[in-house]
Amino acid sequence: MTTTTTTTTPYLDPTPFLSPTFNPFTHANTLVHSTNNPTDTPLDLTTPLQKTLFDAQEISTAIDTLTTTSALPLIAHTQLRTEAAERVLSGVEDGVGGLQRSYDRLQKEVIARWEEAERVRLAAERVVKTLRLGRKVGRVVGLGRTLEGEMGGLNVTQGGGGGMVRAARAIVEIKGEFSGEQGKELARVQVANAVKTEVVGNAEKTVVSKAQSVVREWSMNSLLSSSTSTSGQTTIPDVNNNHTYIQQESTKSRTLAALQTLYLLSPLNTPFEPSLMLTALTTYIHASLTSSLATLSRSLATLPTLDRTLLEVSARSRNLIALENLLSSAKPPAHPLLTSIPEGNLLSPLLASLDSPSSLASYFWRSLAGQLGGKVQVIVDRGGVAARTLRSQRERVKEAVRECVIRGYGG
């Protein structure tokens, strides 16, 4: 309500006090109106100052009286609340102390029991690991004995060669036991590690070598020629034919077992590719190509030996056709370490690796024709009797080669 004046004159002007017409009531009224808001409630300045002072003293006395008369009850009430608060605080402190003691006791008991339980858990885990490791060691040792038994009776020159497949499967299963984190623990066991290094390593080399030897020796022509040579006999043809058929089936089963063995022992790449089997087959095909090209080159230089050479070349072509029929009818064996069995047959990956989607025979003749032209050109450029004979007998040579291709396709 009181506002600050903007005048620069002092609050008390001594000049009116020196005037002979000075009136204190008028001066006070003027002073109040000049220093207060005119819109405020008017002040009655006719009340004597003594009356105002008396009213202030009366109010102060009333306040002192009320304070004096109410002091004791207020103090008593405050004391009661303080004592009650102290009792509540004491009870709370006792409860907190009890809870703290209980917590400390439980903490000690829980920690002790937790440490004991942790020791039991670690012991149980170690027991489980030991049991699993013991089972793996027992399985590896059992597979090692099985492998030794198969290797002891392995003879790929007779029978169907099933021992190779069983030995290869045992080798793969033993290798599978040494894979993963548990395989690292297994490798630390001396017995299991001895089976892997001493038994499996030597057995794998032997089995792979025998299987590759069987694939290299694949030939059906000797059996066919034997059957043809005995077809003119009338005494015991059925017996000879039956014996030849048994030999053919034995050769097929032995070769198929060798291919399955190489398939199983191929390294596990992603995606899986039977590299050992493909290497053995491509080596056999390229060996047939190389030998056929070499003998044809020599026979074209000496034509009297051409007929026999063409018979050998057509026989190699028939061997490839028989091998292709065997591969097309053979399914990939179940691999112990592969989650899924590849679809198709054993011929599909071979044709894919040779980049020849038609057949092995067409690949053989196409490759042979592509390289034979250069050999003939060498003979012609060299000149001499061989070149003149080859030019003069050109038609006969062409007809003989055409008949060789027809025979090679089984015609």
C-alpha contacts under 8 A as a table, 3 or more apart, distances in Angstrom:
res1	aa1	res2	aa2	distance
1	M	36	N	7.37
1	M	37	N	6.91
1	M	40	D	7.62
2	T	35	T	7.39
2	T	36	N	5.59
2	T	37	N	6.89
3	T	35	T	7.08
3	T	36	N	6.38
3	T	37	N	7.12
4	T	35	T	7.51
5	T	35	T	6.77
9	T	13	D	7.88
10	P	13	D	6.32
13	D	16	P	6.81
14	P	17	F	5.51
14	P	18	L	7.07
15	T	18	L	5.51
15	T	19	S	6.91
16	P	19	S	5.26
16	P	22	F	6.29
17	F	22	F	6.12
18	L	22	F	7.39
19	S	22	F	5.37
22	F	27	H	7.51
23	N	26	T	5.37
23	N	27	H	6.04
24	P	27	H	5.02
24	P	28	A	5.94
25	F	28	A	5.15
25	F	29	N	6.06
25	F	45	L	7.42
25	F	46	T	7.88
26	T	29	N	5.04
26	T	30	T	6.03
27	H	30	T	5.03
27	H	31	L	5.95
28	A	31	L	4.96
28	A	32	V	6.00
29	N	32	V	5.15
29	N	33	H	6.13
29	N	45	L	7.22
30	T	33	H	5.17
30	T	34	S	6.06
31	L	34	S	5.19
31	L	35	T	6.22
32	V	35	T	5.29
32	V	36	N	5.89
33	H	36	N	5.39
33	H	37	N	7.15
33	H	38	P	6.42
34	S	37	N	7.98
36	N	40	D	7.74
37	N	40	D	5.61
38	P	42	P	7.94
44	D	47	T	6.55
45	L	48	P	7.60
47	T	51	K	6.73
47	T	52	T	7.29
48	P	51	K	5.30
48	P	52	T	6.66
49	L	52	T	5.06
49	L	53	L	6.18
50	Q	53	L	5.07
50	Q	54	F	6.03
51	K	54	F	4.98
51	K	55	D	6.21
52	T	55	D	5.16
52	T	56	A	6.35
53	L	56	A	5.11
53	L	57	Q	6.18
54	F	57	Q	5.07
54	F	58	E	6.07
55	D	58	E	4.95
55	D	59	I	6.21
56	A	59	I	5.14
56	A	60	S	6.16
57	Q	60	S	5.00
57	Q	61	T	6.00
58	E	61	T	4.96
58	E	62	A	6.10
59	I	62	A	5.02
59	I	63	I	6.18
60	S	63	I	5.05
60	S	64	D	6.12
61	T	64	D	4.99
61	T	65	T	5.99
62	A	65	T	5.01
62	A	66	L	6.10
63	I	66	L	5.16
63	I	67	T	6.03
64	D	67	T	5.03
64	D	68	T	5.98
65	T	68	T	5.08
65	T	69	T	6.05
66	L	69	T	5.28
66	L	70	S	5.96
67	T	70	S	5.25
67	T	71	A	5.68
68	T	71	A	5.27
68	T	72	L	7.77
69	T	72	L	7.05
70	S	73	P	5.52
70	S	74	L	6.05
71	A	74	L	5.11
71	A	75	I	5.95
72	L	75	I	5.02
72	L	76	A	5.92
73	P	76	A	4.94
73	P	77	H	5.89
74	L	77	H	5.05
74	L	78	T	5.95
75	I	78	T	5.04
75	I	79	Q	5.95
76	A	79	Q	5.01
76	A	80	L	6.11
77	H	80	L	5.08
77	H	81	R	6.24
78	T	81	R	5.13
78	T	82	T	6.02
79	Q	82	T	4.95
79	Q	83	E	6.06
80	L	83	E	5.14
80	L	84	A	6.07
81	R	84	A	5.00
81	R	85	A	5.93
82	T	85	A	4.99
82	T	86	E	6.06
83	E	86	E	4.95
83	E	87	R	6.15
84	A	87	R	5.06
84	A	88	V	6.13
85	A	88	V	5.02
85	A	89	L	5.95
86	E	89	L	4.97
86	E	90	S	5.99
87	R	90	S	5.02
87	R	91	G	6.18
88	V	91	G	5.08
88	V	92	V	6.06
89	L	92	V	4.99
89	L	93	E	5.96
90	S	93	E	5.08
90	S	94	D	6.12
91	G	94	D	5.06
91	G	95	G	6.16
92	V	95	G	4.98
92	V	96	V	6.00
93	E	96	V	4.98
93	E	97	G	5.93
94	D	97	G	5.01
94	D	98	G	6.15
95	G	98	G	5.03
95	G	99	L	6.08
96	V	99	L	4.97
96	V	100	Q	5.97
97	G	100	Q	5.02
97	G	101	R	6.15
98	G	101	R	5.12
98	G	102	S	6.09
99	L	102	S	4.98
99	L	103	Y	5.94
100	Q	103	Y	4.94
100	Q	104	D	6.05
101	R	104	D	5.09
101	R	105	R	6.14
102	S	105	R	5.08
102	S	106	L	6.02
103	Y	106	L	5.07
103	Y	107	Q	5.83
104	D	107	Q	5.01
104	D	108	K	6.20
105	R	108	K	5.25
105	R	109	E	6.24
106	L	109	E	4.98
106	L	110	V	5.83
107	Q	110	V	5.09
107	Q	111	I	5.89
108	K	111	I	5.24
108	K	112	A	6.02
109	E	112	A	5.15
109	E	113	R	6.03
110	V	113	R	5.03
110	V	114	W	5.78
111	I	114	W	4.93
111	I	115	E	6.01
112	A	115	E	5.22
112	A	116	E	6.24
113	R	116	E	4.98
113	R	117	A	5.96
114	W	117	A	4.91
114	W	118	E	5.92
115	E	118	E	4.99
115	E	119	R	6.22
116	E	119	R	5.13
116	E	120	V	6.24
117	A	120	V	4.94
117	A	121	R	6.04
118	E	121	R	4.96
118	E	122	L	6.13
119	R	122	L	5.18
119	R	123	A	6.09
120	V	123	A	5.03
120	V	124	A	6.06
121	R	124	A	5.02
121	R	125	E	6.11
122	L	125	E	5.07
122	L	126	R	6.16
123	A	126	R	5.13
123	A	127	V	6.12
124	A	127	V	4.98
124	A	128	V	6.14
125	E	128	V	5.08
125	E	129	K	6.13
126	R	129	K	5.00
126	R	130	T	5.94
127	V	130	T	4.98
127	V	131	L	6.08
128	V	131	L	5.05
128	V	132	R	6.13
129	K	132	R	5.10
129	K	133	L	5.92
130	T	133	L	5.00
130	T	134	G	5.89
131	L	134	G	4.96
131	L	135	R	6.13
132	R	135	R	5.08
132	R	136	K	6.21
133	L	136	K	5.03
133	L	137	V	6.07
133	L	182	Q	7.62
133	L	185	E	7.58
133	L	186	L	6.51
134	G	137	V	5.02
134	G	138	G	6.06
135	R	138	G	5.03
135	R	139	R	6.07
136	K	139	R	4.97
136	K	140	V	6.03
136	K	177	E	6.98
136	K	186	L	7.34
137	V	140	V	5.08
137	V	141	V	6.08
137	V	186	L	7.03
137	V	189	V	7.85
137	V	191	V	7.64
137	V	192	A	5.81
138	G	141	V	5.14
138	G	142	G	6.03
139	R	142	G	5.01
139	R	143	L	6.03
140	V	143	L	5.09
140	V	144	G	5.96
140	V	174	I	5.89
140	V	177	E	7.30
140	V	192	A	6.29
140	V	195	V	7.36
141	V	144	G	4.90
141	V	145	R	6.24
141	V	191	V	7.73
141	V	192	A	6.67
141	V	195	V	6.90
142	G	145	R	5.16
142	G	146	T	6.25
143	L	146	T	4.93
143	L	147	L	6.01
143	L	170	A	5.95
143	L	171	I	8.00
143	L	173	E	7.81
143	L	174	I	6.71
144	G	147	L	4.99
144	G	148	E	6.15
144	G	170	A	7.62
144	G	174	I	7.70
144	G	195	V	6.17
144	G	199	V	6.83
144	G	200	V	7.49
145	R	148	E	5.06
145	R	149	G	6.18
146	T	149	G	5.07
146	T	150	E	6.22
146	T	167	A	7.89
146	T	170	A	7.33
147	L	150	E	5.06
147	L	151	M	6.04
147	L	166	R	7.95
147	L	167	A	5.44
147	L	170	A	6.03
147	L	171	I	7.26
147	L	200	V	7.99
147	L	203	A	7.82
148	E	151	M	5.03
148	E	152	G	5.99
148	E	199	V	7.46
149	G	152	G	5.07
149	G	153	G	6.47
150	E	153	G	5.35
150	E	154	L	5.82
150	E	163	G	5.80
150	E	164	M	7.65
150	E	166	R	7.17
150	E	167	A	5.80
151	M	154	L	4.94
151	M	163	G	7.66
151	M	167	A	6.92
151	M	203	A	7.09
153	G	163	G	7.53
154	L	161	G	7.78
154	L	163	G	5.74
154	L	164	M	6.85
155	N	158	Q	6.03
155	N	159	G	7.71
155	N	161	G	7.15
155	N	163	G	7.83
156	V	159	G	7.05
156	V	160	G	7.64
156	V	161	G	5.31
156	V	164	M	7.62
156	V	210	K	6.98
156	V	211	A	7.93
156	V	214	V	7.46
156	V	254	R	6.98
157	T	161	G	7.95
158	Q	161	G	7.22
158	Q	250	S	7.82
159	G	162	G	7.90
159	G	250	S	6.30
159	G	254	R	7.00
160	G	250	S	5.64
160	G	251	T	7.54
160	G	253	S	5.04
160	G	254	R	4.55
160	G	257	A	7.16
161	G	164	M	5.63
161	G	165	V	7.28
161	G	253	S	6.99
161	G	254	R	4.73
161	G	255	T	7.84
161	G	257	A	5.58
161	G	258	A	7.13
162	G	165	V	5.30
162	G	166	R	6.38
162	G	254	R	7.58
162	G	257	A	6.10
163	G	166	R	5.11
163	G	167	A	5.98
164	M	167	A	5.08
164	M	168	A	6.00
164	M	207	V	6.45
164	M	211	A	7.67
164	M	257	A	6.73
164	M	258	A	6.88
164	M	261	T	6.21
165	V	168	A	5.02
165	V	169	R	6.06
165	V	257	A	6.03
165	V	258	A	7.39
165	V	260	Q	6.56
165	V	261	T	5.04
166	R	169	R	5.07
166	R	170	A	6.18
167	A	170	A	5.09
167	A	171	I	6.20
167	A	207	V	7.61
168	A	171	I	5.03
168	A	172	V	6.21
168	A	204	E	7.35
168	A	207	V	7.25
168	A	261	T	5.66
168	A	264	L	6.44
168	A	265	L	6.37
169	R	172	V	5.12
169	R	173	E	6.13
169	R	261	T	7.91
169	R	264	L	6.84
169	R	335	H	7.94
169	R	336	P	7.42
170	A	173	E	5.11
170	A	174	I	6.15
171	I	174	I	5.20
171	I	175	K	6.27
171	I	200	V	6.11
171	I	203	A	7.94
171	I	204	E	6.95
171	I	265	L	7.90
172	V	175	K	5.08
172	V	176	G	6.11
172	V	264	L	7.13
172	V	265	L	6.73
172	V	336	P	7.06
172	V	337	L	7.55
173	E	176	G	4.92
173	E	177	E	6.41
173	E	336	P	6.48
173	E	337	L	7.52
174	I	177	E	5.23
174	I	178	F	6.90
174	I	196	K	7.39
174	I	200	V	7.85
175	K	178	F	5.33
175	K	179	S	6.80
175	K	196	K	7.66
176	G	179	S	5.31
176	G	337	L	6.56
177	E	183	G	5.97
178	F	182	Q	7.17
178	F	183	G	3.70
178	F	184	K	6.65
178	F	186	L	6.49
178	F	187	A	6.79
179	S	182	Q	7.11
179	S	183	G	4.71
179	S	184	K	7.36
180	G	183	G	5.20
180	G	184	K	6.90
181	E	184	K	5.36
181	E	185	E	6.92
182	Q	185	E	5.17
182	Q	186	L	6.17
183	G	186	L	4.82
183	G	187	A	6.10
184	K	187	A	5.16
184	K	188	R	6.80
185	E	188	R	5.39
185	E	189	V	7.26
186	L	189	V	5.48
186	L	192	A	6.66
186	L	193	N	7.47
187	A	190	Q	7.35
187	A	192	A	6.49
187	A	193	N	5.19
188	R	192	A	7.96
188	R	193	N	6.90
189	V	192	A	5.53
189	V	193	N	6.06
190	Q	193	N	5.11
190	Q	194	A	5.99
191	V	194	A	5.11
191	V	195	V	6.38
192	A	195	V	5.13
192	A	196	K	6.39
193	N	196	K	5.05
193	N	197	T	6.12
194	A	197	T	5.25
194	A	198	E	5.54
194	A	199	V	7.28
195	V	198	E	5.58
195	V	199	V	5.03
195	V	200	V	6.33
196	K	199	V	5.92
196	K	200	V	4.99
196	K	201	G	6.55
197	T	200	V	6.09
197	T	201	G	5.44
197	T	202	N	7.97
198	E	201	G	5.85
198	E	202	N	6.39
199	V	202	N	5.73
199	V	203	A	5.99
200	V	203	A	5.07
200	V	204	E	5.86
201	G	204	E	5.37
201	G	205	K	6.50
202	N	205	K	5.32
202	N	206	T	6.29
203	A	206	T	5.11
203	A	207	V	6.04
204	E	207	V	5.19
204	E	208	V	6.00
204	E	265	L	7.95
205	K	208	V	5.31
205	K	209	S	6.06
206	T	209	S	5.16
206	T	210	K	6.16
207	V	210	K	5.17
207	V	211	A	6.06
207	V	261	T	7.83
208	V	211	A	5.14
208	V	212	Q	6.08
208	V	261	T	7.50
208	V	262	L	6.52
208	V	265	L	7.76
209	S	212	Q	5.23
209	S	213	S	6.14
210	K	213	S	4.99
210	K	214	V	6.27
210	K	258	A	7.82
211	A	214	V	5.13
211	A	215	V	6.42
211	A	255	T	7.89
211	A	257	A	7.99
211	A	258	A	4.44
211	A	259	L	7.03
211	A	261	T	6.84
211	A	262	L	6.79
212	Q	215	V	5.13
212	Q	216	R	6.18
212	Q	258	A	7.15
212	Q	262	L	7.84
212	Q	280	A	5.95
213	S	216	R	5.08
213	S	217	E	6.21
214	V	217	E	5.18
214	V	218	W	6.37
214	V	254	R	7.46
214	V	255	T	6.05
214	V	258	A	6.49
215	V	218	W	5.24
215	V	255	T	6.08
215	V	258	A	6.89
215	V	259	L	7.45
215	V	280	A	6.71
215	V	281	L	7.04
215	V	284	Y	7.16
216	R	280	A	7.46
216	R	283	T	7.97
216	R	284	Y	5.61
218	W	251	T	7.75
218	W	255	T	7.07
218	W	319	N	7.54
219	S	222	S	6.90
219	S	319	N	5.70
220	M	223	L	5.49
220	M	224	L	6.29
220	M	248	Q	7.05
220	M	251	T	7.99
220	M	319	N	5.98
220	M	322	A	7.37
221	N	224	L	4.86
221	N	225	S	5.89
221	N	315	A	6.26
221	N	318	R	7.62
221	N	319	N	6.90
222	S	225	S	5.14
222	S	226	S	6.05
223	L	226	S	5.01
223	L	227	S	6.21
223	L	244	T	6.21
223	L	247	Q	7.29
223	L	248	Q	6.71
224	L	227	S	5.03
224	L	228	T	6.15
224	L	244	T	7.86
225	S	228	T	4.90
225	S	229	S	5.98
226	S	229	S	5.15
226	S	230	T	6.36
226	S	244	T	7.39
227	S	230	T	5.34
227	S	231	S	6.18
227	S	240	N	7.25
227	S	241	N	6.12
227	S	244	T	6.31
228	T	231	S	5.13
228	T	232	G	7.74
229	S	232	G	6.76
230	T	233	Q	5.51
230	T	237	P	6.50
230	T	240	N	6.94
230	T	241	N	7.84
231	S	234	T	7.88
231	S	237	P	6.35
233	Q	236	I	6.96
233	Q	237	P	6.00
234	T	237	P	5.92
236	I	239	V	5.45
236	I	240	N	6.49
237	P	240	N	5.14
237	P	241	N	5.96
238	D	241	N	5.06
238	D	242	N	5.93
239	V	242	N	5.09
239	V	243	H	6.09
240	N	243	H	4.99
240	N	244	T	6.11
241	N	244	T	5.01
241	N	245	Y	6.08
242	N	245	Y	5.05
242	N	246	I	6.22
243	H	246	I	5.12
243	H	247	Q	6.29
244	T	247	Q	5.00
244	T	248	Q	6.15
245	Y	248	Q	5.03
245	Y	249	E	6.21
246	I	249	E	5.21
246	I	250	S	6.03
247	Q	250	S	4.97
247	Q	251	T	6.08
248	Q	251	T	5.10
248	Q	252	K	6.19
249	E	252	K	5.02
249	E	253	S	6.01
250	S	253	S	5.19
250	S	254	R	5.95
251	T	254	R	5.13
251	T	255	T	6.02
252	K	255	T	5.17
252	K	256	L	5.95
252	K	326	L	7.27
253	S	256	L	5.02
253	S	257	A	6.00
254	R	257	A	5.09
254	R	258	A	6.23
255	T	258	A	4.97
255	T	259	L	6.22
256	L	259	L	5.05
256	L	260	Q	6.13
256	L	326	L	7.55
256	L	327	L	7.99
256	L	330	A	7.72
257	A	260	Q	5.07
257	A	261	T	6.03
258	A	261	T	4.98
258	A	262	L	6.28
259	L	262	L	5.16
259	L	263	Y	6.06
259	L	277	M	5.87
260	Q	263	Y	4.85
260	Q	264	L	6.17
260	Q	277	M	7.87
260	Q	332	P	7.34
260	Q	333	P	6.40
261	T	264	L	5.24
261	T	265	L	6.22
262	L	265	L	5.14
262	L	266	S	6.05
262	L	274	P	7.34
262	L	276	L	5.38
262	L	277	M	4.87
263	Y	266	S	5.46
263	Y	274	P	5.01
263	Y	275	S	7.54
263	Y	276	L	6.57
263	Y	277	M	5.41
263	Y	332	P	7.86
263	Y	333	P	7.77
264	L	274	P	7.59
264	L	333	P	7.57
264	L	335	H	6.30
265	L	276	L	7.28
266	S	273	E	7.45
266	S	274	P	5.18
266	S	275	S	5.61
266	S	276	L	5.21
266	S	277	M	7.34
267	P	272	F	7.94
267	P	273	E	7.88
267	P	274	P	7.43
267	P	275	S	7.23
268	L	272	F	5.76
268	L	273	E	7.53
269	N	272	F	4.77
269	N	273	E	6.68
270	T	273	E	7.92
273	E	349	P	7.91
274	P	277	M	5.52
274	P	278	L	6.22
275	S	278	L	5.09
275	S	279	T	5.91
276	L	279	T	5.13
276	L	280	A	6.23
277	M	280	A	5.25
277	M	281	L	6.25
278	L	281	L	5.15
278	L	282	T	5.98
278	L	349	P	7.64
278	L	350	L	6.01
278	L	353	S	7.70
279	T	282	T	5.27
279	T	283	T	5.94
280	A	283	T	5.14
280	A	284	Y	6.25
281	L	284	Y	5.07
281	L	285	I	6.24
281	L	350	L	7.68
282	T	285	I	5.00
282	T	286	H	5.97
282	T	350	L	7.84
282	T	354	L	7.86
283	T	286	H	5.20
283	T	287	A	5.93
284	Y	287	A	5.07
284	Y	288	S	6.26
285	I	288	S	5.14
285	I	289	L	6.28
285	I	320	L	7.66
285	I	364	F	7.62
286	H	289	L	4.89
286	H	290	T	5.99
287	A	290	T	5.07
287	A	291	S	6.08
288	S	291	S	5.36
288	S	292	S	5.96
288	S	316	R	6.53
289	L	292	S	5.17
289	L	293	L	6.01
289	L	364	F	6.68
289	L	367	S	7.65
289	L	368	L	6.46
290	T	293	L	5.21
290	T	294	A	6.14
291	S	294	A	5.11
291	S	295	T	6.15
292	S	295	T	5.33
292	S	296	L	6.01
292	S	312	E	7.76
292	S	313	V	5.68
292	S	368	L	7.86
293	L	296	L	5.18
293	L	297	S	6.07
293	L	368	L	6.58
293	L	371	Q	7.60
293	L	372	L	6.68
294	A	297	S	5.20
294	A	298	R	6.41
295	T	298	R	5.17
295	T	299	S	6.05
295	T	309	T	6.36
296	L	299	S	4.96
296	L	300	L	5.98
296	L	306	L	7.18
296	L	309	T	6.39
296	L	310	L	7.47
297	S	300	L	5.32
297	S	301	A	6.58
297	S	372	L	7.56
297	S	375	K	6.16
297	S	376	V	7.29
298	R	301	A	5.27
298	R	302	T	6.36
299	S	302	T	4.78
299	S	303	L	5.37
299	S	304	P	7.37
299	S	305	T	5.38
299	S	306	L	4.79
299	S	309	T	6.78
300	L	303	L	5.30
300	L	306	L	6.52
300	L	376	V	7.55
300	L	386	A	7.77
300	L	390	L	7.00
301	A	379	I	6.86
301	A	386	A	5.10
301	A	387	A	7.41
301	A	390	L	7.52
302	T	305	T	6.22
302	T	306	L	7.26
302	T	386	A	6.65
303	L	306	L	5.04
303	L	389	T	7.86
303	L	390	L	7.57
304	P	307	D	7.20
305	T	308	R	5.70
305	T	309	T	6.34
306	L	309	T	5.03
306	L	310	L	6.05
307	D	310	L	5.18
307	D	311	L	6.32
307	D	400	A	7.45
308	R	311	L	5.10
308	R	312	E	6.45
309	T	312	E	5.10
309	T	313	V	6.25
310	L	313	V	4.97
310	L	314	S	6.09
310	L	400	A	7.69
310	L	401	V	7.03
310	L	404	C	5.76
311	L	314	S	5.23
311	L	315	A	6.13
311	L	404	C	6.78
312	E	315	A	4.98
312	E	316	R	6.33
313	V	316	R	5.11
313	V	317	S	6.40
313	V	404	C	7.43
313	V	408	G	7.45
314	S	317	S	4.97
314	S	318	R	6.27
314	S	404	C	5.53
314	S	405	V	6.46
314	S	407	R	5.81
314	S	408	G	4.00
314	S	409	Y	7.78
315	A	318	R	5.06
315	A	319	N	6.21
315	A	408	G	6.28
316	R	319	N	4.93
316	R	320	L	6.37
316	R	408	G	7.47
317	S	320	L	5.10
317	S	321	I	6.35
317	S	361	A	5.91
317	S	364	F	7.17
317	S	408	G	4.84
317	S	409	Y	6.87
318	R	321	I	4.94
318	R	322	A	6.12
318	R	361	A	7.87
318	R	408	G	5.28
318	R	409	Y	6.38
318	R	410	G	6.59
319	N	322	A	5.09
319	N	323	L	6.07
320	L	323	L	4.91
320	L	324	E	6.00
320	L	360	L	6.18
320	L	361	A	6.11
321	I	324	E	4.97
321	I	325	N	6.22
321	I	360	L	6.74
321	I	361	A	6.06
321	I	409	Y	7.48
322	A	325	N	5.12
322	A	326	L	6.24
323	L	326	L	5.03
323	L	327	L	6.16
324	E	327	L	5.08
324	E	328	S	6.00
324	E	347	L	6.75
324	E	359	S	7.53
324	E	360	L	6.58
325	N	328	S	5.17
325	N	329	S	6.30
326	L	329	S	5.44
326	L	330	A	6.34
327	L	330	A	5.17
327	L	345	N	6.73
327	L	346	L	5.10
327	L	347	L	4.90
328	S	331	K	7.89
328	S	345	N	5.67
328	S	346	L	6.26
328	S	347	L	5.20
328	S	348	S	7.83
329	S	345	N	6.79
329	S	346	L	7.99
330	A	345	N	5.61
330	A	346	L	5.98
331	K	343	E	7.96
331	K	344	G	6.65
331	K	345	N	4.55
331	K	346	L	6.09
332	P	341	I	7.24
332	P	342	P	6.86
332	P	343	E	7.66
332	P	344	G	7.61
332	P	345	N	5.96
332	P	346	L	6.01
333	P	341	I	7.70
334	A	338	L	7.93
334	A	341	I	6.12
335	H	338	L	5.38
335	H	341	I	7.14
336	P	339	T	7.96
338	L	341	I	6.92
344	G	348	S	6.84
345	N	348	S	5.97
346	L	349	P	6.42
346	L	350	L	7.13
347	L	350	L	5.27
347	L	351	L	6.28
348	S	351	L	5.36
348	S	352	A	6.20
349	P	352	A	4.96
349	P	353	S	6.11
350	L	353	S	5.15
350	L	354	L	6.26
351	L	354	L	5.05
351	L	355	D	5.91
351	L	356	S	5.25
351	L	357	P	5.70
351	L	358	S	7.81
351	L	359	S	7.31
351	L	360	L	7.53
352	A	355	D	5.02
352	A	356	S	6.59
352	A	357	P	6.86
353	S	356	S	7.90
356	S	359	S	6.62
356	S	360	L	7.54
356	S	363	Y	6.29
358	S	362	S	6.85
358	S	363	Y	7.79
359	S	362	S	5.44
359	S	363	Y	6.38
360	L	363	Y	5.03
360	L	364	F	6.08
361	A	364	F	4.95
361	A	365	W	6.23
361	A	409	Y	7.29
362	S	365	W	5.26
362	S	366	R	5.83
363	Y	366	R	5.19
363	Y	367	S	5.93
364	F	367	S	5.37
364	F	368	L	6.04
365	W	368	L	4.95
365	W	369	A	5.94
365	W	405	V	7.76
366	R	369	A	5.20
366	R	370	G	6.14
367	S	370	G	5.11
367	S	371	Q	6.42
368	L	371	Q	5.39
368	L	372	L	5.87
369	A	372	L	5.09
369	A	373	G	6.52
370	G	373	G	6.21
370	G	374	G	7.91
371	Q	374	G	5.77
371	Q	375	K	6.96
372	L	375	K	5.11
372	L	376	V	6.30
373	G	376	V	5.24
373	G	377	Q	6.24
374	G	377	Q	5.07
374	G	378	V	6.29
375	K	378	V	5.14
375	K	379	I	6.55
376	V	379	I	5.17
376	V	380	V	6.29
377	Q	380	V	5.04
377	Q	381	D	5.99
378	V	381	D	5.14
378	V	382	R	6.04
379	I	382	R	5.14
379	I	383	G	6.53
379	I	386	A	7.14
379	I	387	A	5.89
380	V	383	G	5.34
380	V	387	A	4.93
381	D	387	A	7.84
382	R	387	A	7.29
383	G	386	A	6.91
383	G	387	A	4.96
383	G	388	R	7.15
384	G	387	A	5.51
384	G	388	R	6.41
385	V	388	R	5.17
385	V	389	T	5.98
386	A	389	T	5.18
386	A	390	L	6.06
387	A	390	L	5.08
387	A	391	R	6.21
388	R	391	R	5.15
388	R	392	S	6.17
389	T	392	S	5.13
389	T	393	Q	5.98
390	L	393	Q	5.16
390	L	394	R	5.69
390	L	397	V	7.89
391	R	394	R	5.10
392	S	395	E	7.97
393	Q	396	R	5.36
393	Q	397	V	6.10
394	R	397	V	5.13
394	R	398	K	6.17
395	E	398	K	5.06
395	E	399	E	6.19
396	R	399	E	5.15
396	R	400	A	6.08
397	V	400	A	5.03
397	V	401	V	6.11
398	K	401	V	5.17
398	K	402	R	6.14
399	E	402	R	5.04
399	E	403	E	6.21
400	A	403	E	5.16
400	A	404	C	6.13
401	V	404	C	4.86
401	V	405	V	6.28
402	R	405	V	5.19
402	R	406	I	6.35
403	E	406	I	5.00
403	E	407	R	6.08
404	C	407	R	5.07
404	C	408	G	5.95
405	V	408	G	4.85
405	V	409	Y	6.35
406	I	409	Y	5.28
406	I	410	G	6.55
406	I	411	G	5.11
407	R	410	G	4.99
407	R	411	G	4.83
408	G	411	G	7.17
